[in-house]
Amino acid sequence: GVISRLHCPLVNGHRVSLKLTDGATVTYDLYHAIEEHPDQGDFTLCICPGIGNNSESVYIRRVVYNAQLNGYRVCVLNHIGTLATVPVTSPRIFMYGNTADYAAMIKDVVRRFPNTTMVCVGFSMGGTSSPSI
C-alpha cells in the first residue's frame, strides 16, 4: 500500500535504555531489517529526530519502515522528555548543543553490532547532532 500521512505502517522494534553518568536515562528503539540489503552487508541507519520528536513520530516510523524494507537495521534516539512512558531521571532534557545522548546510542549500537556499517541521519535540528559523532 501507499505510505502517506494517512497510512503509516506499525513498525516493531524494542526499546533500549541506557543510564548516563549524569543520571539521565537515554532510550532508543532498535528495529531489524525486514529484507536483505542489496549489497548483502550489515548496515545500520542511526536516526536523530527533529526537536520534540521520537521513534513514535509518524514521519520517523515511515523512514524506519522504508529503511527496513531496503535491508537496514534502524536505531532511533528518543529525546529525553518526549515519551510519557519513560521518566526523566536527571535535571535535564535533550538539547542539541550536547551530543552525549546520540553518542551513547551510537556507542551501544557499535557494541552490539561491531561489524555494521553505520549511516547517521538527523532530521531538522537532529542534523546538528549527527555530524558531531
Beta strands, then each sheet from edge to edge (+ up, - down):
strand 1: 14-19
strand 2: 25-31
strand 3: 43-48
strand 4: 72-78
strand 5: 117-122
sheet 1: 1+ 2- 4+ 3+ 5+
end
